[in-house]
């Protein structure tokens, strides 16, 4: 009988962790992350989550690749040279968050409320824009055209102790 109870308790815990939720709007930076999602990715029990909750941060990370043309005028009024280029760009935006507690006790953490976008850090330059300047021509700078986002990967990350783990 004790074995069956122990197995049932483990199954209940596994179901509770699996049913934890993440709801997130990347445009506004708002949403909710259930405690089970954080526990799952870090392998933490309740005490570890309680102890480490104040050190957690959340971020929206993306790696983007753009394809565009640079058009250079070789001689005024004459030939133009079109040169295809690609640009990789990384973006890491912090998210403002607060800890949500059980309303009955105000001690047991139930999850994290994301309250909006924070500061962002971009690597690899700005997004190329049609009509923008395209440096590096043989005689002068050119003009950017036909900008296309080729790929974008990334998502919502939880950060702790120098480690970033993808949540969604």
C-alpha positions as semicolon CSV with decimal commas, in nm:
position;residue;x (nm);y (nm);z (nm)
1;X;0,000;0,000;0,000
2;X;0,286;0,241;0,081
3;X;0,443;0,177;-0,260
4;X;0,120;0,264;-0,438
5;X;0,085;0,586;-0,237
6;X;0,446;0,685;-0,317
7;X;0,397;0,618;-0,688
8;X;0,073;0,816;-0,685
9;X;0,247;1,109;-0,514
10;X;0,526;1,108;-0,773
11;X;0,273;1,096;-1,058
12;X;0,079;1,385;-0,905
13;X;0,399;1,592;-0,875
14;X;0,502;1,511;-1,233
15;X;0,159;1,614;-1,358
16;X;0,175;1,939;-1,160
17;X;0,511;2,030;-1,313
18;X;0,401;1,931;-1,664
19;X;0,088;2,143;-1,637
20;X;0,275;2,458;-1,534
21;X;0,219;2,743;-1,775
22;X;0,397;3,010;-1,970
23;X;0,192;3,278;-2,139
24;X;0,395;3,552;-2,302
25;X;0,339;3,842;-2,543
26;X;0,675;3,932;-2,702
27;X;0,544;4,266;-2,833
28;X;0,453;4,406;-2,490
29;X;0,687;4,190;-2,279
30;X;0,400;4,089;-2,051
31;X;0,287;3,749;-1,935
32;X;0,318;3,483;-1,670
33;X;0,568;3,203;-1,605
34;X;0,454;2,929;-1,368
35;X;0,703;2,818;-1,105
36;X;0,700;2,465;-1,247
37;X;0,851;2,581;-1,576
38;X;1,150;2,731;-1,395
39;X;1,183;2,429;-1,166
40;X;1,176;2,197;-1,466
41;X;1,456;2,368;-1,663
42;X;1,686;2,401;-1,360
43;X;1,589;2,075;-1,188
44;X;1,493;2,258;-0,868
45;X;1,263;2,152;-0,587
46;X;1,035;2,405;-0,411
47;X;1,300;2,511;-0,158
48;X;1,559;2,576;-0,429
49;X;1,308;2,786;-0,623
50;X;1,218;2,982;-0,309
51;X;1,589;3,042;-0,233
52;X;1,683;3,146;-0,588
53;X;1,373;3,337;-0,702
54;X;1,514;3,683;-0,629
55;X;1,821;3,608;-0,845
56;X;1,624;3,507;-1,155
57;X;1,591;3,738;-1,453
58;X;1,400;3,693;-1,777
59;X;1,491;3,808;-2,127
60;X;1,369;3,802;-2,484
61;X;1,654;3,696;-2,713
62;X;1,657;3,683;-3,092
63;X;1,905;3,616;-3,369
64;X;1,800;3,772;-3,699
65;X;1,944;3,756;-4,050
66;X;1,860;4,017;-4,314
67;X;1,929;4,004;-4,687
68;X;1,945;4,327;-4,888
69;X;2,096;4,489;-5,196
70;X;2,346;4,773;-5,202
71;X;2,337;4,980;-5,520
72;X;2,652;5,178;-5,598
73;X;2,678;5,436;-5,873
74;X;3,010;5,375;-6,047
75;X;3,007;5,690;-6,259
76;X;2,751;5,966;-6,217
77;X;2,468;5,914;-6,467
78;X;2,605;5,585;-6,591
79;X;2,636;5,226;-6,470
80;X;2,512;5,109;-6,134
81;X;2,644;4,803;-5,955
82;X;2,411;4,604;-5,732
83;X;2,578;4,395;-5,464
84;X;2,378;4,149;-5,249
85;X;2,467;4,147;-4,878
86;X;2,352;3,979;-4,558
87;X;2,364;4,106;-4,203
88;X;2,331;3,908;-3,881
89;X;2,189;4,083;-3,580
90;X;2,137;3,969;-3,223
91;X;1,897;4,131;-2,982
92;X;1,867;4,068;-2,609
93;X;1,589;4,254;-2,428
94;X;1,551;4,233;-2,053
95;X;1,200;4,183;-1,916
96;X;1,065;4,348;-1,604
97;X;0,926;4,084;-1,369
98;X;0,780;4,045;-1,024
99;X;0,737;3,734;-0,812
100;X;0,381;3,609;-0,762
101;X;0,303;3,454;-0,425
102;X;0,019;3,236;-0,302
103;X;-0,251;3,484;-0,200
104;X;-0,324;3,291;0,121
105;X;0,027;3,297;0,267
106;X;0,227;3,556;0,070
107;X;0,524;3,317;0,114
108;X;0,492;3,031;-0,136
109;X;0,600;3,137;-0,488
110;X;0,353;3,036;-0,758
111;X;0,523;3,202;-1,054
112;X;0,659;3,518;-1,211
113;X;0,460;3,803;-1,362
114;X;0,628;3,968;-1,663
115;X;0,535;4,338;-1,656
116;X;0,697;4,474;-1,972
117;X;1,007;4,523;-2,181
118;X;1,322;4,658;-2,021
119;X;1,644;4,778;-2,179
120;X;1,764;4,607;-2,494
121;X;2,110;4,532;-2,625
122;X;2,165;4,486;-2,996
123;X;2,472;4,330;-3,156
124;X;2,555;4,332;-3,524
125;X;2,410;4,671;-3,609
126;X;2,070;4,816;-3,674
127;X;1,809;4,668;-3,904
128;X;1,891;4,768;-4,265
129;X;1,628;5,007;-4,409
130;X;1,532;5,069;-4,772
131;X;1,697;5,394;-4,881
132;X;1,955;5,380;-4,603
133;X;2,326;5,426;-4,655
134;X;2,531;5,126;-4,759
135;X;2,901;5,198;-4,697
136;X;3,187;5,031;-4,877
137;X;3,143;5,103;-5,245
138;X;3,442;5,131;-5,474
139;X;3,394;5,508;-5,526
140;X;3,130;5,612;-5,274
141;X;2,855;5,489;-5,044
142;X;2,552;5,322;-5,197
143;X;2,184;5,291;-5,118
144;X;2,012;4,996;-4,947
145;X;1,712;4,833;-5,118
146;X;1,509;4,511;-5,115
147;X;1,548;4,447;-4,740
148;X;1,419;4,106;-4,637
149;X;1,419;3,932;-4,298
150;X;1,547;3,586;-4,390
151;X;1,533;3,421;-4,047
152;X;1,462;3,495;-3,684
153;X;1,519;3,252;-3,400
154;X;1,511;3,285;-3,024
155;X;1,248;3,323;-2,757
156;X;1,182;3,375;-2,388
157;X;1,475;3,287;-2,160
158;X;1,514;3,250;-1,783
159;X;1,858;3,351;-1,653
160;X;2,033;3,238;-1,336
161;X;2,398;3,222;-1,231
162;X;2,530;3,310;-1,578
163;X;2,313;3,049;-1,754
164;X;2,029;3,134;-1,995
165;X;1,772;2,862;-2,063
166;X;1,501;2,879;-2,330
167;X;1,148;2,862;-2,185
168;X;0,940;2,935;-2,494
